[in-house]
Amino acid sequence: MSKVVLITGGSSGIGKSIGEYLLTKEFRVYGTSRNPNRYPDSQFPLVALDVTKTETISTCIAEVLDKEHRIDILVNNAGAGITGPMEEIPDEEIKRNFETNLFGPINVIKAVLPTMRKQNSGLVINITSIAGYMGLPYRGVYSASKGALELVTEAFRMELKSFNVHMCNLAPGDFATNIAAGRYHAPAKADSPYTKYADVLKDIDADVDNSSSPILVAKAVLNIIETKNPKIHYKVGAFMQKFSIVIKRILPDKVYEKLLMNHYKL
């Protein structure tokens, strides 16, 4: 029997790439979107879902279960970018980002767990970010929300072991997607004391534009699905982005901080 996969944020970018790739491997794929009608050409069904609205989560899960009677794999991919000096990002935008990148995924997990426990099987893959392993300048809120999801996964795993439900993180680096277009940017104010922000923002967007295809993330997802006992943390991306996590473990904090500041020309 083909396994049923639910991918949040499946209408574009990494989520779309994962869904289309898993289709070629004979999975039964469902994606989610806040506005499914905008994507009539999607290769797999899109179900309405806004991860910040718990009522839509319940409705989405019920719809998939009504059609398939099971959910074998949840790929928690829906997320949002955010940039800006920590001092200048409005509180409401910080809260909105955590609602999307942390509380939303937690609530989707809560919604699928009763089914997975009943099945005595299941896999949750949380799409986090390499940025979640370090506090990056002008990306601090994004780093914090993704880093929090990494730690939440560690706790969930231990609580779920007796139910044969597995969970892991997959942290991508930069990939060529439309994330920059949907990212909240705190305005680069002419009178702001953070004069380097505008230049750093240009570099961040350029890194995304010049990155590899998200098909690499999709292949990493398949590799996790085919692993009998998945690890806790996976990373996928350019060598130096992945190696930056290793360097952080090795170097003294202030030395690593200096490397980051040099990289961002601060």
QUIBEL-V308753 format. One record per backbone hydrogen bond with DSSP energy under -0.5 kcal/mol. NH is the residue of the N-H (numbers start at 0). CO is the residue of the C=O. If there is no record, write none. Layout:
nh->NH co->CO
nh->NH co->CO
This chain:
nh->4 co->2
nh->4 co->27
nh->5 co->72
nh->6 co->29
nh->7 co->5
nh->7 co->74
nh->9 co->31
nh->10 co->31
nh->14 co->11
nh->15 co->11
nh->16 co->12
nh->17 co->13
nh->18 co->14
nh->19 co->15
nh->20 co->16
nh->21 co->17
nh->22 co->18
nh->23 co->19
nh->23 co->20
nh->24 co->20
nh->24 co->21
nh->25 co->22
nh->26 co->21
nh->27 co->2
nh->28 co->26
nh->29 co->4
nh->30 co->44
nh->31 co->6
nh->32 co->46
nh->35 co->32
nh->37 co->34
nh->38 co->35
nh->41 co->38
nh->44 co->28
nh->46 co->30
nh->48 co->32
nh->52 co->49
nh->53 co->51
nh->55 co->52
nh->56 co->52
nh->57 co->53
nh->58 co->54
nh->59 co->55
nh->60 co->56
nh->61 co->57
nh->62 co->58
nh->63 co->59
nh->64 co->60
nh->65 co->61
nh->66 co->62
nh->67 co->63
nh->68 co->64
nh->71 co->3
nh->72 co->3
nh->73 co->122
nh->74 co->5
nh->74 co->72
nh->75 co->73
nh->75 co->124
nh->76 co->74
nh->82 co->183
nh->83 co->137
nh->87 co->84
nh->88 co->84
nh->92 co->89
nh->93 co->89
nh->94 co->90
nh->95 co->91
nh->96 co->92
nh->97 co->93
nh->98 co->94
nh->99 co->95
nh->100 co->96
nh->101 co->97
nh->102 co->97
nh->103 co->98
nh->105 co->101
nh->106 co->102
nh->107 co->103
nh->108 co->104
nh->109 co->105
nh->110 co->106
nh->111 co->107
nh->112 co->108
nh->113 co->109
nh->115 co->111
nh->116 co->112
nh->117 co->113
nh->118 co->114
nh->119 co->115
nh->120 co->115
nh->121 co->163
nh->122 co->71
nh->123 co->165
nh->124 co->73
nh->125 co->123
nh->125 co->167
nh->126 co->75
nh->126 co->124
nh->127 co->125
nh->127 co->169
nh->129 co->171
nh->131 co->128
nh->132 co->129
nh->133 co->130
nh->135 co->133
nh->138 co->135
nh->142 co->138
nh->143 co->139
nh->144 co->140
nh->145 co->141
nh->146 co->142
nh->147 co->143
nh->148 co->144
nh->149 co->145
nh->150 co->146
nh->151 co->147
nh->152 co->148
nh->153 co->149
nh->154 co->150
nh->155 co->151
nh->156 co->152
nh->157 co->153
nh->158 co->154
nh->159 co->155
nh->160 co->156
nh->162 co->159
nh->163 co->160
nh->164 co->159
nh->165 co->121
nh->165 co->163
nh->167 co->123
nh->168 co->231
nh->169 co->125
nh->170 co->233
nh->171 co->169
nh->172 co->235
nh->175 co->211
nh->176 co->174
nh->180 co->177
nh->181 co->177
nh->182 co->178
nh->182 co->179
nh->183 co->80
nh->184 co->182
nh->185 co->82
nh->185 co->183
nh->188 co->186
nh->191 co->188
nh->194 co->192
nh->196 co->193
nh->199 co->195
nh->200 co->196
nh->201 co->197
nh->202 co->198
nh->203 co->199
nh->204 co->200
nh->205 co->201
nh->206 co->202
nh->207 co->203
nh->208 co->204
nh->209 co->205
nh->210 co->207
nh->211 co->173
nh->215 co->212
nh->216 co->213
nh->217 co->213
nh->218 co->214
nh->219 co->215
nh->220 co->216
nh->221 co->217
nh->222 co->218
nh->223 co->219
nh->224 co->220
nh->225 co->221
nh->226 co->223
nh->233 co->168
nh->235 co->170
nh->241 co->237
nh->242 co->238
nh->243 co->239
nh->244 co->240
nh->244 co->241
nh->245 co->241
nh->246 co->242
nh->247 co->243
nh->248 co->244
nh->249 co->245
nh->250 co->246
nh->255 co->251
nh->256 co->252
nh->257 co->253
nh->258 co->254
nh->259 co->255
nh->260 co->256
nh->261 co->257
nh->262 co->258
nh->263 co->259
nh->264 co->261
nh->265 co->260
